Amino acid sequence: MRICSVCNREYPRAEPWRCSCGAPLDYASQPLPDSRPAQFSRTSGVWDFADFLPMSERVSLGEGWTPLVDAPEWNASFKLEYLHPTGSFKDRGAATVIAEALEVGADRVLEDSSGNAGLAVASYAAQTGLDAEIYVPASAKETKVRRIERTGADVVPVEGSRESVTVACIDAVENGAGWYASHAWNPAFFAGTATAAYEIAAQRDWSVPDAVVTPLGHGTLFLGLYRGFRALEQAGWTDAIPRILGTQAVGYSPIADDDEGGTVPDDAAANDLADGIHIRDPPRGRQIRHAIDETGGAAVAVSAAATERERDRLSGAGFHVEPTCATATAALPQFRERGELQDGDDVVVALTGRND
C-alpha cells in the first residue's frame, strides 16, 4: 500500500504514480527487522538489507557495499558511491525500483534523467528483460546517452529545461506508455538509496557519524540517507540520526535559497558544471526541508569555480568523480564557517558519481 505524503490518501502499489492532490506517494509503513544479524554476506547487493525493503523480488548487478575510506585532507570519510556498476549511487534505487516493477507486473519502464539515473534504470531493466524508455535533455552528455543506448533502451531527447524532460516523460506515462520508474517520484527508488545509510552504520560497527554530506537535487540520496538512518534508529540498531547536509548548484538551489540568512549572492553566476543537480522545484521539496529540520541539517549552494577546483583536487587525490559529486566536498568549508560542522565532528561525505 502507498500513502500520500501530504493528504494521507491510500493507493495500491501498482498505480497511480502520484496522488490526485499532486503530491508524491510513499509506502504506508517501513519494514523493520526483528533483530540485527551478527554479520552480512556482502554478496547480495542491497538485498543484504532485505528486511528493511518493501519488495520481495530481487534484482542485482552487484551494487552496494561501496568502500568507506578515510580522507584526512578533508577531515572526513568518503563513501565511494561512484564505484557502483553503472558509476553512481543510483544503482541502489534502480535495483529496488526494477524489483518493484517486476512485482507489480510492469513490462515497460519509463524514466527521465540527465544521465546517471537513466543509465541505472536502463541497465537494471536490461538485466531483467524489461523494456525501458529514458527521456533525457537534448543537451545531455553524449557519452552518457551512448551508454544508455547500449543497454537496448529507447532514448528520447527533449529540448528545453530539465523540467521539460520530466513533463515529456510524465505525459508519456499518463498516455499509457509504461510504468514510471522515477528516481524523484517512485518510493521504491528511495527504499534502495536508504541502503547507503545501513551500510555506513554497518561499516562503522553500528555507530553513526555526526553528519553526512551529499549533493542535493531531487533529494534521491539525501532523503534515502535520512530515511535509512531513521529506520535504523527505529529498529534499535543505532541510537542517533546524523545531521543531513545537502549541496546544491548556484542558480539551481531552491533549498539553499530558503536557508535562513541566505547562501547565494543575487549576482552569482549559475553553476552549469553540476548538471546532475539542476533541479529548481524538486517534487519532494517539502520532505527535504522536513529532513533538514528534523536532523538539524542544512543546504548550501556551490559555485562553478569552487566545483571545478574541488573536482581537480579530488582527482589529484585519486578520487575521479563528476562535477556534481565535487560540490559535496567543495561545500565543507561553507558548512564549517556557518557552524553546521564543528571542529572534531565525525563527517561522512558521499562521492556520488564517477567521471565520464
N, C-alpha and C positions, 0 to 999 in steps of 0.2 A: 504494500500500500504506500502511496505517496501523499504528501500533505503540502498545502500551500504555505510558503514561508511568511505570508502576510495575513491572509484571511482564514487559514486553517481548513479550507475545503479539502476533502479527501478524494483521491482518484485511484484507479487501478494502476498497476506498474507499467503496463504496455502503452497506454495513451491517457491523456494528451502529453505534450512535451512541456507545457506551461499551464498555469491556472487561467481560468476565464477572466480573472481580475488583472492578468498580465504579469504576475509575479512568478519567480522561479519556484519549482517544486523540490521537496526533499523527501527522504524516507521518513515514514511516520515514527520509526524508532531506530535506535542504534544497537545492533547486536553487540553483546558483551560476553566474553568467555567466563566460565566458572572459575578457572584457575590459570596460573601462568606456567607454561612448560619450563622444565629445567634448562632446555636448550632447543634450538631450532635447527632444522636440517640445512637451511640456507641454500637449498637446491630447488625450491618450489616457487621462486619468484615472490610476487606479492601474496601468493596463496599460503605462505608460511603463517600469515595472519588471517586465515580464512574465517576464524571465529569472530573477527570484527567486521567481516564483509557480508553484505546482504544478498549475495547471489550464490547459487550452487554450481553453476557451470564454471569451468576453469579454462583460461586461455593464457598462454605464456610464450614469450620469446627469450626467457632468461633475464627478465627485468628484476630490479630490486637489489638489495644488499650492496648498494654503492659504497665505496670507501668513505670513512670519516677520518680525515687526516689533520694533524696539527699544522697551523700556518702562523708561526710566531711573528713573522714580519707584519702581519695584520692583527696580531694579538687576538686570534680567533682560531676556530677549527673550521675546515671546509668539508661539506658533504658533497661529494663529486657526482652530482646528478647527471652531468654531461657524459658519463660513461655508460649510460643505458644503450641497449641495442640500436635504437634509431638516433641516439645522440642527445636526448633531452629527458627531463623528468616526466614528460607527457606519456611516456611508455607505461607508467604506473596507472594512469587513468584510462589509457587505451585498452589495457588488459582487462580492466573491470567493466568498461562500457561495452566492449565487444562481447564479453561474457554475458552481460545483461541482454544485449541484442539477441544472442542465441537463445537465452532463456525465455524471452517473450516472443520468439518465432519470427524475428525480422529476417528478411532475405536481402535487403539492400540498406546500407547506412549512408547518411549524408553528414558532412561536417564542413564548417567554414573556418579558415585558418590562414595566418600569414606564413605558415611553414611547418613548425615543429609538431603541432597538434595534428595537422593534416597528414603528415608523414607517419606519425604514430598510429593514428586510426586506420589509415590505408594499409599499413604493414600488418597490424593485428587482424584486420579484416581478411587480408590475403591469406594469412596463416590458417584461417578457419574456412576459407572458401566463400566468404560473404562478398558480394559486390559492394563497391564503395564509390562515392562521388564526392569530390573535395572541391569546394569553392575557395578560390584564392584571389588576392588582389592582382590586378593585371601587372602591377609593378613588383610582384614577389620575386625574390632572388631566383634566377634561372636554375642554379644548382639544386635548390630545394624542390622546385617544380619538377625537374627531371627525376629526382629521387622518388617523388610521389608517383609519377607516371610509370616508373619501372615496377611498381607493385602491381600494376594492372588496373589501378583505379582510374576513373574518369576525372580529369581535372577541368574545372570550369573557371576561367579567368573573368574577373569582374572589374570594370572600370570604376573609378571613383574612390571614395574613402574606405577605410576598414569597415565602417558601419554599413556601407553599401554592399559589401560582400556578405555580411550577416543577413541583411534584408533579402538578398537574392536567394540565399540558401533557405531561409525560412519560407519564402514564397514557394520554393520547390517542395519543401516538406508539407506545407499546407495543401498543396495540389496533389499530394499522394505519391511523390517521387521516392520516398523511402523514410526510414526511421532516423530521427535526429540524434546522432551520437555526439552532441555538442560538449566541448570542454568548458563552456561557460554556463550552460543551462542544465545539462543532464546530471542528476545527483550521483549516478553510478561512477562518473569520472572522478568526483570528489572523494568517493569512497576509496578509490585507488590512490589518489595523491595523499590521503591520510596515512598511508603505509610508510611514508617518509618519516613521520613522527614516531611510529612504532619502531622503526629501525634505529633512529637516533637514540632513543631511550635504551634499546637493547644493546647497542654498541657502547653505551656509557654505563653498562651494568645497572640500568633502571634508575639512573639519576637523570634529571632534565637540566638543560642549560638555563642560564638566566634569561637569555634572549636568543631568538632565531631571526635571521635576516634573509629576505628573499625578494627578487623582483616582483612587481605588482602591476598587473594589467587587468585581466578578468578576475584575478584572485584565485586561480586554479590551485596553485600550490599554497598560497597564503592561507586560504580557508581550509585546505586539506591539512596543513600543519596544525591549525587551531583545533579543528575537529578531532584530529588524531590524538593530540595531547590531552584534549578534554575527555576522550573515550578512555585513554589510559588511566587518567585520574579516577573516572567513574568506575572502572574495573578494579581499582585498588592496586594497579601495577606500579604507579608512581604517585607522588604526593603533591605535585605542583604543575602549573601550566606556565611555560615561559612567556615573556613578552614577545609578541609577534610584530616585527618591524618590516615595513614594505618600502621598496624603492621604485619610483616612477620616473618617467622621462619628462623633462621640461617641455611644456606645450601639450602634454597628454597626461595630466596629473590631477584628476578630479578629487582624489582622496587627499593628496598632499595639499592641494589648494584650500581644502576645508580646514586644514590643521590650524589650530589657534596660533596667531602670531604671523602666519604666512611663511612660506618657504620659497616662493618663486617670484623673482622680480617681474614687474609688469612688462619690462622691455627685454626679458630674456629670450634668446633665440630658441626655437623648438629643437629638441633633441631628436633628429631624424635617424640617428645611428641605431638607437634601441627600438627597432621596429616591432619586436615581439611584444612590447607593452604599449603599443599605440592605441589605447582604449580610452575614449573620453567619457563613456557612460556605461560602466560595467553593470550588467543586469543584476548582479549580486552586491551592488554597492552598499546597500543597507546592511547586509550581513558582514561585509568587510569592516564597515565602521563599528558595528557591534563587537566584532572580534578585537578591534583596536581598543575599544572602551573596556571590554572585559579583561583584557590581559595587560592593560597599561602600555599598549603598543603605540606605534606612530607610523607616519609615512612622510617621506621627503622626496623631492624631485631632484634629479641629477642632470647636469648639462651634457651636451655632446662632447665638449672639450674634456670634461672630467671622465666621461665614459671612455673616450679614446685613450687617454693617458693610463687609465686603470687597466684597460684591456692589454696594452703593451706591457704594463708592469706584471700582470698575471702571466702573460706569455713568457716573460723573462724568468719567471719562477717555475715554468713548466706546466702551467695550467692554461690550456689552449681553448679558450671559451669565446662565444659570440658576444657582440657588444651589449645586447640586452642583459646578459649574465653579469657583465662587468659593472653594471650600475649598483649591484648589491655591495661589493667591496668599496666602490667609489663613495658610497654614502656613509661608510663607517665614521669618517671624521665629522660629518654633519651630526650624526646621532650622538657622538661623544660631546661635541660642542653644545648641543641642545640639552644634554643631560639625560637623554633616553638610555644611553650607555654610560656606565660609571667605570672608573678605574678598577681593575680587578674583576669585572664582570666576565662570566663564562659565556662566550658567544659562539654560536654555530651559524655559518653563512652557507646558503645553498648556492652552489655553482650549477646553474640550471640547464645550460645548453652549450654544445661544443661549437668550435669554429668550423665553418664550411670548408 
